[in-house]
């Protein structure tokens, strides 16, 4: 019997992780959150613009100023054009900001990404790299949008059942993520060690901080909204980015770049969200 290579497990694990993650998000999503976000159409338009155009443009500018090797650049661009991270609303909850808007924005961005991800990659990825637009769009629809809408529809139809299903689905998503990270580290240990000195971490840090500033500035006069948009803009969708990478850009350098960027894009807004929560609590105590 032929032994199974760890590398062959990456694709199915990534697919299962994205499916479980997006289904759990849909099961936990409140219809009122979506309605509230869509109702604030001017703010929603600014939020979509900074997420779908601003962050990829900032990444491209950073790469023009500080060029990196092509495979690293592809990884940075793939994660930059992947908006609507499932943990965006969680960051808003941590910062004690507008969770409802962050949740609605996530759904809007996840839906729009069906068109924007392949279009952005076709526009931004270096000409020497082949981009299958139809395949990427199909991936986003089947593995991100369909389970998200299925979970959301189930919650609308039977909230009690959706609530019971949410916890095990969320645990499955978390477990798959941990296994996937461990597997990627084992397989790509050499590639990860080579990230030092490549400029990837520097570019990631600049893009993450710049994205947070852009999101905060676009949030309008309300502090809660500014903070929610700041963290939501910084949080890119690593699940979809990894899936696109495994199917369209199967290179260890692309994978580890996405993982490295994701770690920075979780740590920076996570620290900021915690600081904002402490500040909010201190204001409430006065």
C-alpha positions in Angstrom: 0.0 0.0 0.0 1.4 3.3 -1.1 2.1 5.8 1.8 0.2 9.1 1.7 2.5 12.1 1.4 1.8 15.0 3.9 1.8 17.4 0.9 -1.1 15.5 -0.7 -3.2 16.3 2.4 -2.9 20.1 2.1 -5.5 20.6 -0.6 -8.3 18.6 1.0 -7.5 20.1 4.4 -7.7 23.6 3.1 -11.0 22.9 1.3 -12.5 21.3 4.4 -11.3 24.2 6.6 -12.8 26.9 4.4 -16.1 25.0 4.1 -16.4 24.5 7.8 -15.3 28.1 8.6 -17.8 29.7 6.2 -20.6 27.4 7.3 -20.0 28.3 10.9 -20.0 32.0 10.1 -23.3 31.6 8.3 -24.9 29.7 11.2 -23.9 32.5 13.6 -24.9 35.4 11.4 -28.0 37.5 12.4 -30.2 38.8 9.5 -30.5 42.1 11.3 -26.7 42.6 11.0 -26.8 42.3 7.3 -29.8 44.6 7.0 -28.3 47.2 9.2 -25.0 47.3 7.3 -26.7 47.5 3.9 -28.9 50.3 5.2 -25.8 52.4 5.8 -25.0 52.4 2.2 -22.6 55.4 2.1 -20.4 53.9 4.9 -20.7 50.5 3.3 -19.5 51.9 0.0 -16.5 53.5 1.6 -15.8 50.2 3.5 -16.0 48.2 0.3 -13.7 50.6 -1.5 -11.0 50.5 1.1 -11.2 46.7 1.4 -11.5 45.8 -2.2 -9.3 48.5 -3.8 -7.4 50.3 -1.0 -5.6 47.3 0.5 -4.6 45.7 -2.8 -3.4 49.1 -4.1 -1.4 49.6 -0.9 0.2 46.2 -1.3 1.2 46.9 -4.9 2.7 50.2 -3.9 4.7 48.6 -1.1 6.0 45.9 -3.5 7.0 48.6 -6.0 8.9 50.5 -3.3 10.4 47.3 -1.7 10.5 44.6 -4.4 10.5 40.9 -3.3 10.9 37.7 -5.3 8.0 36.9 -7.6 6.6 34.0 -5.6 6.6 36.1 -2.4 4.9 39.0 -4.3 2.2 36.6 -5.5 1.6 35.4 -2.0 1.2 38.9 -0.7 -1.1 39.9 -3.5 -3.3 36.8 -3.1 -3.9 37.5 0.6 -4.3 41.3 0.0 -7.1 40.8 -2.5 -9.0 38.3 -0.2 -11.3 40.4 2.0 -14.0 39.4 4.5 -12.1 37.4 7.1 -14.5 35.4 9.3 -12.8 36.7 12.4 -13.5 40.4 11.5 -16.6 40.5 13.7 -14.7 38.8 16.5 -12.1 41.5 16.5 -15.0 44.1 16.6 -16.3 42.2 19.6 -12.9 42.3 21.3 -12.6 46.0 20.8 -16.2 46.6 22.0 -17.0 48.3 18.7 -19.8 47.8 16.2 -20.1 44.0 15.8 -23.3 44.2 13.7 -21.7 46.4 11.0 -18.6 44.2 11.0 -20.8 41.1 10.5 -22.8 42.6 7.7 -19.7 44.0 6.0 -18.1 40.5 6.1 -21.1 39.0 4.2 -21.0 41.8 1.6 -17.2 41.4 1.1 -17.5 37.6 0.9 -20.2 38.0 -1.8 -18.3 40.6 -3.8 -15.1 38.6 -3.7 -16.5 36.2 -6.2 -15.8 38.8 -8.8 -13.1 40.9 -7.2 -10.6 38.2 -6.3 -10.1 36.8 -9.8 -10.3 40.3 -11.3 -7.8 41.8 -8.9 -5.4 38.9 -9.4 -5.6 39.2 -13.2 -4.8 42.9 -12.8 -2.1 42.8 -10.2 -0.2 39.4 -10.5 3.0 39.6 -12.5 2.5 38.8 -16.2 4.9 35.8 -16.0 2.4 34.1 -13.7 -0.6 32.3 -15.2 -4.0 33.2 -13.6 -7.1 31.0 -14.2 -9.9 33.5 -13.6 -12.7 31.0 -14.1 -11.2 28.5 -11.7 -10.6 31.1 -9.0 -14.1 32.5 -9.3 -15.5 28.9 -9.1 -13.4 28.2 -6.0 -14.7 31.4 -4.2 -18.4 30.6 -5.1 -18.3 26.9 -4.2 -16.2 26.9 -1.1 -16.8 30.3 0.4 -20.1 31.8 -0.8 -22.3 28.6 -0.9 -21.5 27.4 2.6 -21.9 30.9 4.0 -25.3 31.4 2.4 -26.3 27.8 3.3 -25.5 28.4 7.0 -27.3 31.8 6.9 -30.4 30.3 5.3 -30.5 27.5 7.9 -30.3 30.1 10.7 -33.2 32.0 9.2 -35.3 28.9 8.7 -34.5 27.1 12.0 -32.5 29.2 14.5 -32.6 26.6 17.2 -31.0 23.9 15.0 -28.5 26.3 13.6 -27.4 27.3 17.1 -26.9 23.6 18.0 -24.9 23.0 14.8 -22.8 26.1 15.2 -20.6 24.9 18.2 -19.4 21.6 16.6 -18.9 23.3 13.2 -16.8 26.0 14.8 -14.7 23.4 16.7 -14.2 21.5 13.5 -13.0 24.7 11.8 -10.6 25.5 14.6 -9.3 21.9 14.7 -8.7 21.8 10.9 -6.9 25.2 11.1 -4.5 23.9 13.8 -3.8 20.7 11.8 -3.3 22.7 8.6 -0.9 25.1 10.2 1.1 22.3 11.7 1.2 20.5 8.3 2.3 23.6 6.4 5.0 24.2 9.0 6.3 20.7 8.7 6.2 20.6 4.9 7.5 24.1 4.4 10.0 24.4 7.2 12.9 25.4 4.9 10.8 27.9 3.0 9.6 29.5 6.3 13.2 29.9 7.5 14.1 31.5 4.2 11.5 34.3 4.8 14.0 36.1 7.0 15.6 38.8 5.0 13.3 38.5 2.0 11.3 41.7 2.9 8.1 39.7 3.2 7.6 40.5 6.9 8.5 44.2 6.4 6.0 44.6 3.5 3.4 42.7 5.5 3.8 45.0 8.5 3.6 48.1 6.3 0.4 46.9 4.6 -1.3 45.8 7.8 -0.6 49.0 9.6 -1.6 51.0 6.5 -4.8 49.0 6.1 -5.7 49.7 9.7 -5.1 53.4 9.3 -7.1 53.5 6.1 -10.0 51.6 7.6 -10.0 53.8 10.7 -10.0 57.0 8.6 -12.9 55.7 6.5 -15.2 54.9 9.4 -16.8 58.4 9.8 -17.3 60.3 13.1 -18.4 57.4 15.2 -15.6 55.9 17.2 -17.2 52.4 17.4 -17.6 52.3 13.7 -14.1 53.5 13.0 -12.6 50.8 15.2 -14.8 48.1 13.6 -13.8 49.1 10.1 -10.1 49.4 11.1 -9.9 45.8 12.3 -12.2 44.4 9.6 -10.1 46.0 6.9 -6.8 44.7 8.4 -8.2 41.1 8.7 -7.8 39.5 5.3 -9.4 36.1 4.5 -6.5 33.7 4.8 -8.8 30.7 4.3 -9.7 31.7 0.8 -6.2 32.9 0.0 -4.8 29.5 0.9 -7.4 27.8 -1.1 -6.7 30.0 -4.2 -2.9 29.4 -3.6 -3.2 25.6 -3.4 -5.2 25.4 -6.7 -3.7 28.2 -8.8 -0.2 29.0 -7.3 1.1 25.7 -5.7 4.4 27.0 -4.4 5.7 26.7 -0.9 6.9 30.3 -1.0 3.3 31.5 -1.8 1.9 29.4 1.0 4.3 30.5 3.7 4.0 34.2 2.6 0.2 34.0 3.1 0.7 32.4 6.5 3.2 35.0 7.5 1.0 37.9 6.4 -2.0 36.3 8.2 -0.1 36.1 11.5 0.8 39.8 11.3 -2.7 40.7 10.2 -4.1 38.9 13.3 -1.6 40.1 15.8 -1.7 43.8 15.0 -5.5 44.4 15.0 -5.8 41.9 17.9 -3.5 44.1 20.0 -5.2 47.3 18.9 -8.7 45.8 19.6 -7.6 44.8 23.1 -6.2 48.3 23.8 -9.4 49.9 22.5 -11.5 47.6 24.8 -9.4 48.6 27.8 -9.8 52.3 26.9 -13.6 51.9 26.4 -13.9 50.1 29.8 -11.9 52.9 31.5 -14.2 55.5 30.0 -17.3 53.6 31.1 -15.9 53.4 34.7 -15.5 57.2 34.9 
